[in-house]
C-alpha cells in the first residue's frame, strides 16, 4: 500500500555517457542535468512500483529541481527520494542528489499513477 514517507535510494557512477558533453546539454565532461533528472525520476518510479497493482505504473508529470554542483567522471552520485504527498493518483516526492562532496541537486518531482495498457492504447 502506498504511504507517505516511502523512500528509495539509487546510486550511479558518472561516466562519459551521462555527461553534459555526451548528452548535448553542455560541453563539459561533468554529470549532466538531464542525467540527474532521469536519475531522480527513476528513483521515484522504483520507490512506488512495488506497491502498485500489476497493470499499473507511473509517469512523470512535473519536476522542479536545481542542479547546484558539478560532479566529475568517476564520482558516485546518490539519489534519495521520499514520497511526501498522495492526492488520488498524483504522487509528490522530495528528491535530492549528492556526491562525495555533498548535495549536487534537489527539488520536487510529481508522478501520476496510470494503467499501462490504457496509457499505451491512447497513443495509437
C-alpha positions as CSV (number, residue, x, y, z in Angstrom):
1,X,0.0,0.0,0.0
2,X,1.3,3.5,-0.9
3,X,2.1,5.5,2.2
4,X,3.6,8.9,2.7
5,X,7.1,8.5,3.9
6,X,8.1,5.8,1.4
7,X,11.8,6.2,0.5
8,X,14.2,4.9,-2.1
9,X,17.9,5.3,-2.9
10,X,19.7,4.7,-6.2
11,X,23.3,5.4,-7.0
12,X,25.4,5.5,-10.1
13,X,28.9,6.3,-11.2
14,X,29.4,9.3,-13.5
15,X,30.9,8.2,-16.9
16,X,31.1,9.8,-20.3
17,X,27.6,8.6,-21.3
18,X,25.9,10.7,-18.6
19,X,27.9,13.8,-19.0
20,X,26.8,17.2,-20.4
21,X,29.2,16.7,-23.4
22,X,27.6,13.3,-24.3
23,X,24.0,14.4,-23.8
24,X,24.3,17.7,-25.6
25,X,23.3,19.8,-22.6
26,X,26.7,21.4,-22.4
27,X,30.3,20.9,-23.5
28,X,32.0,19.7,-20.3
29,X,32.6,16.2,-19.2
30,X,30.6,16.5,-15.9
31,X,27.4,14.9,-14.7
32,X,24.6,16.3,-16.9
33,X,21.5,18.0,-15.6
34,X,19.3,15.7,-17.8
35,X,21.1,12.7,-16.4
36,X,20.4,13.9,-12.8
37,X,16.7,14.4,-13.7
38,X,16.5,10.9,-15.2
39,X,18.1,9.5,-12.0
40,X,15.6,11.4,-9.9
41,X,12.6,10.1,-11.9
42,X,14.0,6.6,-11.9
43,X,14.5,6.6,-8.1
44,X,10.9,7.8,-7.6
45,X,9.4,5.4,-10.1
46,X,11.1,2.4,-8.4
47,X,10.1,3.7,-5.0
48,X,6.4,3.2,-5.5
49,X,6.3,0.4,-8.2
50,X,6.2,-2.5,-5.7
51,X,3.1,-1.0,-4.1
52,X,1.1,-0.7,-7.3
53,X,-1.2,-3.2,-9.0
54,X,0.5,-5.4,-11.6
55,X,-1.1,-3.5,-14.5
56,X,-0.2,0.0,-13.1
57,X,2.8,2.2,-13.5
58,X,3.7,5.8,-13.1
59,X,4.7,8.6,-15.4
60,X,6.5,11.8,-14.6
61,X,4.3,14.9,-14.9
62,X,6.3,17.7,-13.3
63,X,9.8,18.3,-12.0
64,X,11.2,21.4,-10.3
65,X,14.9,20.9,-9.3
66,X,18.1,22.9,-9.0
67,X,21.4,21.4,-10.1
68,X,23.8,23.3,-7.8
69,X,27.2,21.5,-8.1
70,X,29.2,19.7,-10.8
71,X,30.3,16.0,-10.4
72,X,33.3,14.8,-12.5
73,X,33.6,11.5,-14.3
74,X,34.3,8.8,-11.7
75,X,32.1,10.4,-9.0
76,X,29.4,8.4,-7.3
77,X,26.1,10.1,-7.3
78,X,23.4,9.0,-4.9
79,X,19.7,9.9,-5.3
80,X,17.3,9.8,-2.4
81,X,13.6,10.3,-2.7
82,X,10.7,10.5,-0.2
83,X,7.0,10.3,-1.0
84,X,5.6,13.4,0.6
85,X,2.1,13.7,-0.8
86,X,-0.6,11.4,-2.2
87,X,-3.5,13.1,-4.0
88,X,-5.6,10.3,-5.5
89,X,-3.3,9.3,-8.4
90,X,-0.9,12.2,-8.1
91,X,2.3,11.4,-6.2
92,X,4.7,14.1,-4.9
93,X,8.3,13.4,-4.0
94,X,11.1,15.3,-2.4
95,X,14.3,14.4,-4.3
96,X,18.0,15.0,-3.5
97,X,21.2,14.0,-5.3
98,X,24.6,14.1,-3.7
99,X,28.2,13.0,-4.5
100,X,31.2,12.6,-2.3
101,X,31.4,16.4,-1.7
102,X,27.7,16.9,-0.7
103,X,24.4,17.9,-2.3
104,X,24.5,18.5,-6.0
105,X,20.8,18.9,-6.7
106,X,17.4,18.8,-5.1
107,X,13.8,19.6,-5.6
108,X,10.3,18.2,-6.1
109,X,9.1,15.6,-8.6
110,X,5.5,14.6,-9.3
111,X,4.3,11.4,-10.9
112,X,0.9,10.1,-11.9
113,X,-0.4,6.5,-11.5
114,X,-1.6,5.1,-14.8
115,X,-3.0,1.8,-16.2
116,X,-0.1,0.9,-18.5
117,X,-2.1,-0.7,-21.3
118,X,-4.7,2.0,-21.4
119,X,-2.0,4.7,-21.5
120,X,-0.3,3.0,-24.4
121,X,-3.5,2.4,-26.3
122,X,-4.2,6.2,-26.2
123,X,-1.0,6.7,-28.1
124,X,-2.2,4.6,-31.1
